[in-house]
């Protein structure tokens, strides 16, 4: 098995035609269909890089820019942006070729997903260090680190808020406010 260590080696592209069975009540492709396509292609990238199973831990961000229509050809491109000890961030860009016109591809969505490599028992396992070769890869890595810092800070702030609320609840019942 060839070791995958650079972002360019992790790149995966997938194209598919959007069908009527994937439409919502507005007649465009349901956002959940796009989310599934994004998670699937990102999972392939993460599994390849990890050299085995990796599970979705978070969809850090997904931006829908314009509707996808039934008949459009959906093109998803995914690549590893960042790797830590066992977690990885995969960036996905989704574009379409419109079925009824010859135009440049239309950027319809972007997403960032976090995966964790797991061993046979489902426990986190180490992944290789990511070798960054280009300025673009270094930029994507830095931006992934910023998203990671924000995720961790948000989690810490939420936990602190819950603890403060719990403390306030315990204090309210002892008559100290009376």
Secondary structure in CASP SS format (residue, H / E / C, confidence):
PFRMAT SS
TARGET T0000
AUTHOR 0000-0000-0000
METHOD secondary structure of the structure
MODEL  1
X C 1.00
X C 1.00
X C 1.00
X C 1.00
X C 1.00
X E 1.00
X H 1.00
X H 1.00
X H 1.00
X H 1.00
X C 1.00
X E 1.00
X E 1.00
X E 1.00
X E 1.00
X E 1.00
X E 1.00
X C 1.00
X C 1.00
X H 1.00
X H 1.00
X H 1.00
X E 1.00
X C 1.00
X C 1.00
X C 1.00
X C 1.00
X E 1.00
X E 1.00
X C 1.00
X H 1.00
X H 1.00
X H 1.00
X H 1.00
X H 1.00
X H 1.00
X H 1.00
X H 1.00
X H 1.00
X H 1.00
X H 1.00
X H 1.00
X H 1.00
X H 1.00
X H 1.00
X H 1.00
X H 1.00
X H 1.00
X H 1.00
X H 1.00
X C 1.00
X C 1.00
X C 1.00
X E 1.00
X E 1.00
X E 1.00
X E 1.00
X E 1.00
X E 1.00
X E 1.00
X E 1.00
X E 1.00
X E 1.00
X E 1.00
X C 1.00
X C 1.00
X C 1.00
X C 1.00
X E 1.00
X C 1.00
X C 1.00
X C 1.00
X E 1.00
X E 1.00
X E 1.00
X E 1.00
X E 1.00
X E 1.00
X E 1.00
X E 1.00
X E 1.00
X E 1.00
X E 1.00
X C 1.00
X C 1.00
X C 1.00
X E 1.00
X E 1.00
X E 1.00
X E 1.00
X E 1.00
X E 1.00
X E 1.00
X E 1.00
X E 1.00
X E 1.00
X E 1.00
X C 1.00
X C 1.00
X C 1.00
X C 1.00
X C 1.00
X C 1.00
X C 1.00
X C 1.00
X E 1.00
X E 1.00
X E 1.00
X E 1.00
X E 1.00
X E 1.00
X E 1.00
X E 1.00
X E 1.00
X E 1.00
X E 1.00
X E 1.00
X E 1.00
X C 1.00
X C 1.00
X C 1.00
X C 1.00
X C 1.00
X E 1.00
X C 1.00
X C 1.00
X C 1.00
X C 1.00
X C 1.00
X C 1.00
X E 1.00
X C 1.00
X C 1.00
X C 1.00
X H 1.00
X H 1.00
X H 1.00
X H 1.00
X H 1.00
X H 1.00
X H 1.00
X H 1.00
X H 1.00
X H 1.00
X H 1.00
X H 1.00
X H 1.00
X H 1.00
X H 1.00
X H 1.00
X H 1.00
X H 1.00
X H 1.00
X H 1.00
X H 1.00
X H 1.00
X H 1.00
X H 1.00
X H 1.00
X H 1.00
X H 1.00
X H 1.00
X H 1.00
X H 1.00
X H 1.00
X H 1.00
X H 1.00
X H 1.00
X H 1.00
X H 1.00
X H 1.00
X H 1.00
X C 1.00
X C 1.00
X C 1.00
X C 1.00
X C 1.00
X C 1.00
END
